[in-house]
């Protein structure tokens, strides 16, 4: 994503269910599995940090929350920029309202940030397809972009700011 395409994409998705997820992908360089495994207890809004320590993956037809990331080096604590902190707080309020509306059937047993309306985890493949479908509907974006392109965009942005990738770990 070019900086302009990234801005346009985020502006176009501001009212979408996954907006906070997209912001985290672009600005923190998370993998899909890390993003979908984020739990509220991994976020410290007082210290402005996010702990990356889990992965949500498909094993056969089952969605599994692993207590480890893709690699040992992937376990990390990331700073949360102030703008993202506000987006997360807003997302948390929306999720609380959904849980109240859904009532006793709400089932976010792990305390995940990103869940379906009933609190169940998202199928990672669904999340990727949803992203790809958005890309296809945005004429200012290339069809060859995919979810992992956000991670490449983050890395490019860091390098352009003079921050080496090893400095962000």
TORLUMBA-643961 format. One line per field, with one value per residue: residue number from 0; x, z, y of N, C-alpha, C, CB in turn. Coordinates in steps of 0.2 Angstrom, whole numbers. Each point is the difference from the previous one (the first is absolute). Glycine has a CB too. Example, Ala and Ser with C-alpha at 12.3 -4.5 7.8 and 13.67 -1.06 7.14 Angstrom:
seq: (0,1)
neast: (66,7)
nup: (39,-10)
nnorth: (-28,11)
caeast: (-4,4)
caup: (0,1)
canorth: (6,6)
ceast: (4,-4)
cup: (0,3)
cnorth: (6,5)
cbeast: (-9,6)
cbup: (6,-10)
cbnorth: (-6,-3)
This chain:
seq: (0,1,2,3,4,5,6,7,8,9,10,11,12,13,14,15,16,17,18,19,20,21,22,23,24,25,26,27,28,29,30,31,32,33,34,35,36,37,38,39,40,41,42,43,44,45,46,47,48,49,50,51,52,53,54,55,56,57,58,59,60,61,62,63,64,65,66,67,68,69,70,71,72,73,74,75,76,77,78,79,80,81,82,83,84,85,86,87,88,89,90,91,92,93,94,95,96,97,98,99,100,101,102,103,104,105,106,107,108,109,110,111,112,113,114,115,116,117,118,119,120,121,122,123,124,125,126,127,128,129,130,131,132,133,134,135,136,137,138,139,140,141,142,143,144,145,146,147,148,149,150,151,152,153,154,155,156,157,158,159,160,161,162,163,164,165,166,167,168)
neast: (4,8,2,-13,-4,0,-11,-10,0,-4,-12,-7,-1,-6,-11,10,-5,15,0,9,6,6,7,8,4,7,7,7,6,-15,5,-15,6,1,-14,-7,8,-6,-4,-6,14,9,-5,11,-13,13,11,-9,1,-8,6,3,-5,-9,3,-16,6,-12,4,-7,-9,9,-1,14,-1,16,1,9,-1,1,11,1,-1,-17,4,-3,-5,-7,3,-17,7,-8,-7,0,-7,-12,-1,-1,-11,-9,2,-5,-14,-3,2,-11,-11,2,-2,-14,-5,4,-7,8,6,13,9,11,4,11,-8,-2,4,-9,-16,-8,-8,5,15,5,15,-4,0,16,-10,-9,13,4,-14,0,13,-5,-13,9,9,-13,-5,15,-2,13,3,9,-13,14,-8,1,-4,15,-3,0,14,5,-5,8,14,-2,-2,14,8,-6,5,17,-8,13,-14,9,-9,-13,7)
nup: (0,-10,16,-10,4,16,-2,-8,10,12,-8,-3,16,8,0,1,12,-3,6,10,-11,-8,12,2,-15,0,13,2,-16,4,-8,-5,13,8,-3,6,14,4,14,3,6,-13,7,12,-5,11,-12,-13,1,-11,11,-17,11,-13,-14,0,-8,-7,11,-16,-2,13,-2,7,10,-5,15,-15,-8,-12,11,16,-9,4,16,-3,12,-15,8,0,-11,13,-12,8,14,-9,-7,14,5,-13,2,15,-4,-11,11,11,-11,-4,15,1,-13,5,15,6,-16,7,-4,4,7,-3,6,-18,1,-8,7,-13,6,9,5,-14,0,-12,-5,2,-12,5,0,-15,-5,6,-8,-14,1,3,-13,-9,5,-4,-17,11,-2,-12,-1,8,15,7,13,-4,-5,16,1,-12,8,13,-8,-8,14,5,-13,1,16,-5,4,-5,-2,12,5,1,10)
nnorth: (-6,11,5,-1,-15,3,12,-9,-12,9,8,-14,-4,14,-11,-15,-7,4,17,-8,-10,13,6,-14,-1,14,0,-15,-5,-8,-12,3,-6,15,5,-12,1,16,-7,14,-7,7,16,6,11,2,-2,8,-18,-6,-12,-3,-14,-6,-5,2,-15,-4,-13,-4,9,7,16,-7,14,-6,4,5,13,-9,-1,-2,13,0,3,17,7,7,14,-2,12,7,-7,-14,7,3,-14,-7,9,-3,-15,0,6,-11,-12,6,0,-15,-4,7,-7,-15,2,-10,1,8,-13,14,-16,11,14,-2,16,-10,-7,-2,11,-12,8,-9,4,9,-16,7,-2,12,9,-2,3,14,4,-4,9,14,-2,0,14,8,4,1,-17,-5,-10,-1,5,-15,5,1,16,3,-6,9,13,-2,-1,13,8,-4,5,14,2,-3,-15,-10,-8,1,13,-10,-11)
caeast: (-4,3,-3,-7,-5,-1,-4,-6,-3,-2,-6,-6,-2,-1,-6,-1,1,7,4,5,4,4,5,5,4,4,5,4,3,-2,-2,-7,-1,2,-6,-6,1,1,-5,0,5,6,1,1,-1,3,7,0,3,-4,5,-1,2,-4,-2,-7,2,-4,3,-6,-6,0,3,4,4,7,4,6,0,3,7,2,1,-6,-3,3,-4,0,-3,-6,-1,-5,-6,-3,-3,-7,-3,-1,-5,-6,-2,-2,-7,-5,0,-4,-7,-2,0,-6,-6,-1,-3,3,3,7,5,7,3,7,1,3,-2,-4,-4,-6,-5,-2,6,4,6,-1,4,6,-1,-5,3,4,-5,-4,5,1,-6,0,5,-3,-5,3,3,6,5,2,-3,5,1,-3,1,7,3,0,7,5,-1,3,7,2,-1,5,6,0,1,6,0,1,-5,3,-1,-7,-2)
caup: (0,0,5,-2,-1,7,3,-3,3,7,0,-3,5,6,4,-1,6,1,0,5,-3,-6,3,4,-5,-3,5,5,-4,3,-5,1,6,6,0,2,7,5,6,3,5,-3,-2,6,-2,4,-2,-7,-3,-2,0,-5,3,-3,-7,-2,-7,-2,0,-3,0,6,2,6,3,2,5,-3,-7,-5,2,6,-1,-1,6,0,3,-5,3,-3,-1,3,-5,0,6,0,-4,4,5,-3,-2,6,1,-4,1,6,-2,-3,5,4,-4,-1,6,2,-5,-2,2,-1,6,0,1,-6,-3,-7,0,-4,5,6,4,-2,-4,-8,-4,-3,-7,-1,1,-6,-6,1,-2,-7,-3,0,-5,-7,-1,0,-6,1,2,-4,1,3,7,4,7,3,-3,6,3,-4,0,6,-1,-4,3,6,-3,-3,5,3,6,-2,3,6,5,2,4)
canorth: (6,6,4,3,-5,-2,5,-1,-6,1,5,-4,-6,3,-3,-7,-4,-1,6,0,-5,2,5,-3,-4,5,4,-4,-6,-7,-6,-2,-5,4,4,-4,-3,5,0,6,0,2,7,4,7,5,0,0,-6,-7,-6,-5,-6,-5,-1,-3,-3,-5,-6,-4,5,3,7,-1,5,-3,4,1,3,-4,-1,3,7,4,3,7,5,6,6,2,7,3,-1,-7,-2,3,-5,-6,1,0,-7,-4,3,-3,-7,0,1,-6,-6,2,-1,-7,-4,-6,-4,3,-6,2,-4,2,7,2,7,0,-5,1,4,-4,0,-5,3,0,-4,4,0,5,7,1,1,7,5,-1,2,7,2,-1,6,7,1,4,-5,-5,-6,-5,1,-5,2,0,6,5,-1,2,7,2,0,6,6,0,2,7,5,-1,-5,-7,-5,-3,5,0,-6)
ceast: (4,-3,-7,-5,-2,-5,-7,-4,-3,-6,-6,-3,-2,-7,-1,2,7,5,6,5,5,5,6,4,5,5,4,3,-1,-2,-8,-1,1,-6,-6,0,1,-6,0,5,7,1,0,-1,3,8,0,4,-5,5,-3,2,-4,-2,-7,1,-6,4,-6,-5,-1,4,4,4,6,3,7,-1,4,8,1,1,-6,-3,3,-5,1,-3,-7,1,-6,-7,-3,-3,-7,-5,-2,-6,-7,-3,-2,-7,-5,-1,-5,-7,-3,-1,-7,-6,-1,-2,4,3,7,5,7,4,8,1,3,-3,-5,-4,-6,-5,-2,6,5,6,-1,5,5,-1,-6,3,4,-5,-3,5,1,-6,-1,5,-3,-5,2,4,7,5,1,-3,5,2,-4,1,7,4,0,6,6,0,3,8,3,0,6,7,1,1,6,0,1,-5,2,-1,-7,-2,1)
cup: (0,6,-1,0,7,3,-3,3,7,0,-2,5,7,4,-1,7,2,0,5,-2,-5,3,3,-5,-3,4,5,-4,3,-6,2,6,6,1,3,7,6,5,3,6,-3,-2,7,-3,5,-2,-8,-4,-2,0,-6,2,-2,-7,0,-7,-1,1,-2,-1,6,1,7,2,3,5,-2,-7,-5,1,7,0,-1,6,2,4,-4,4,-4,-1,3,-5,0,6,0,-4,4,6,-3,-2,6,2,-4,1,7,-2,-4,4,4,-5,-2,6,2,-5,-2,3,-1,6,1,1,-6,-2,-6,0,-5,6,6,5,-2,-4,-8,-3,-4,-8,-2,1,-7,-7,0,-2,-7,-4,0,-5,-7,-1,0,-6,0,2,-5,2,3,7,4,7,3,-3,5,4,-4,0,6,0,-4,3,6,-3,-3,6,4,5,-3,3,6,6,3,4,7)
cnorth: (6,4,3,-6,-3,5,-1,-6,1,5,-4,-5,3,-2,-7,-4,-1,6,-1,-5,2,5,-3,-4,5,3,-4,-6,-7,-5,-1,-4,4,4,-3,-3,5,-1,6,1,1,7,4,7,5,0,1,-5,-6,-5,-4,-7,-6,0,-3,-3,-5,-7,-5,5,3,6,-2,6,-3,5,1,3,-4,-2,3,7,4,2,6,5,6,6,1,8,3,0,-7,-1,3,-5,-6,1,1,-7,-4,2,-4,-7,-1,1,-6,-5,1,-2,-7,-4,-6,-4,3,-5,2,-3,2,8,3,7,-1,-6,1,3,-5,-2,-6,2,0,-6,4,0,5,7,2,1,7,6,1,3,8,3,0,6,7,1,3,-5,-5,-7,-5,1,-5,2,1,7,5,-1,3,8,3,0,5,7,1,2,7,5,-1,-5,-7,-5,-3,5,0,-6,0)
cbeast: (-9,2,12,6,5,12,9,4,8,12,8,5,7,6,-5,3,-11,-3,-10,-8,-9,-9,-9,-7,-9,-9,-8,-8,9,-4,12,-2,3,12,5,-2,6,6,1,-12,-8,0,-6,7,-11,-8,3,-2,11,-8,2,1,4,-5,12,-7,12,-7,8,3,-5,-2,-8,1,-11,2,-8,6,-1,-8,4,5,11,-2,-1,7,1,0,12,-7,7,8,5,9,11,4,6,12,8,3,8,12,5,4,12,9,2,6,13,5,2,9,-11,-8,-11,-4,-9,-3,-8,3,1,1,11,9,4,2,-4,-9,-7,-10,7,-3,-10,7,4,-9,0,9,-2,-7,6,7,-6,-3,9,2,-8,0,-11,-5,-3,11,-8,5,2,1,-11,0,-4,-12,-5,-1,-10,-11,-1,-4,-13,-6,0,-7,-12,3,-8,13,-3,8,8,-2,4)
cbup: (6,-13,3,-6,-11,1,1,-10,-8,4,-2,-12,-7,-4,-3,-12,-2,-6,-4,9,3,-8,2,9,-2,-7,-2,10,-2,10,0,-12,-7,-2,-9,-12,-6,-8,1,-3,7,-5,-11,6,-5,10,10,1,6,-7,13,-9,9,11,-4,8,1,-8,9,5,-8,5,-7,-3,2,-10,9,6,6,-8,-12,3,-5,-10,4,-10,12,-10,3,5,-11,6,-7,-8,6,1,-11,-2,7,-5,-9,4,4,-9,-6,7,0,-10,1,7,-5,-9,-3,9,-4,-1,-2,-7,-2,-7,12,-4,4,-6,12,-9,-10,-7,9,0,9,0,-1,9,-1,5,13,5,0,10,11,1,3,13,7,0,6,12,-5,3,12,-3,-9,-12,-1,-8,1,0,-11,0,6,-8,-7,6,2,-10,-2,7,-3,-10,2,-3,7,-2,-11,-6,-5,-10,-10)
cbnorth: (-6,0,3,9,-3,-5,8,6,-6,-3,10,2,-8,10,11,1,-5,-11,7,4,-9,-2,8,-1,-8,2,8,4,8,6,-5,1,-10,-1,7,-2,-9,8,-12,1,-8,-12,-2,-8,-4,-3,-8,12,3,6,1,9,7,0,0,8,1,8,2,-11,-7,-11,8,-12,7,-6,-4,-9,11,6,0,-11,-3,-6,-12,-2,-4,-8,5,-10,-1,8,9,-4,2,12,4,-3,6,11,1,0,11,8,-2,4,12,3,-1,9,11,1,5,0,-3,12,-8,10,-9,-10,-1,-12,5,7,-3,-10,6,-5,5,-8,-5,13,-8,-3,-12,-8,-2,-7,-13,-5,-2,-10,-11,-1,-5,-12,-8,0,2,10,2,6,2,0,13,-9,-6,-13,-3,0,-10,-10,-1,-5,-12,-7,-1,-9,-12,-4,-1,11,7,3,-2,-7,7,6,-6)
